[in-house]
Amino acid sequence: MESTGKIISFVKRILSQWPSKGTLKIYALGSTLAMLGVVGGLKCHKIHRNIVMLGKKLFLKSFHKQSRYLQESNF
């Protein structure tokens, strides 16, 4: 909670000053990069989840194949 208070006071101090043109460009660039990071992270999470599900399917398929082989060969 202490860090949240520090962030809020920092933002209030920054917003109380009139930003220059360069500062606005930096803010816009930072905001854009942050949003791209969020979108990229969500997309990567979805891709990772699909890869994990595919791996599970392949593992289960090979496990069932091996268990059928073991049953047929009377091990």
N, C-alpha and C positions, 0 to 999 in steps of 0.2 A: 504494500500500500504506500510505503514511503516513496518508492521509485515512481509510482503513478502520480503522486503529488508533485514530484520534481518535474516530471514530463509536462504536466498541466501548467505549472508555473512557467516553464520554459516556453511553451507554446503561447501563453498569454503575453509574455515579454516580447516574443518575436512578432506576434500579430499587432502589438501596440505600436510598433515602429513601422514607418512607411517603407516598404521594401523597394529596393532599386530594381532596375530592369534586369540586371544580371542575377540578382537574388531570385526573382520570379522565374527566370529560365532554369535556375538550379532546382527550385521547388518543383517545377513542371517535369523536369527530367527525372528527379527522384521519385515523384509520384508515378510516372509512367513505368519506370523500372520496377517499382514495388508491385504495381498491378500485373506487369508481365511475369514477375516472379511468382505471384499467387496463381495466376492462370497456368503457368508452366508446371508449378508444383502439383496442382490438381490433375492436370493432364498426365503427368508422370505417375501419379498415384494410381490413376485408372489403368494405365498401361502395365504397371507393376502388378496390380491385382489380377489382370487378365493373364499375365505370364505365370503367376503363381497358380491360378486355377488350371491352366493348361498343364503345368508340371504335375499337379495333383492327378489330373485325369490320366496322363501318361504313366505315372507311377502305379495308379490303381489298375490300369489296363495290363501293365507288365506283371503286376503282382497276381492278378487273376489268371493270366496266361501261365505263369510259373506254377501256381497252385493246381491248375488243371493238369499240367504236365506231371507234377508229383503224384497226383491221384491216379493218373493213368499208368504210371510206372510202378505203382504200389510201394512207394517209399513211406 
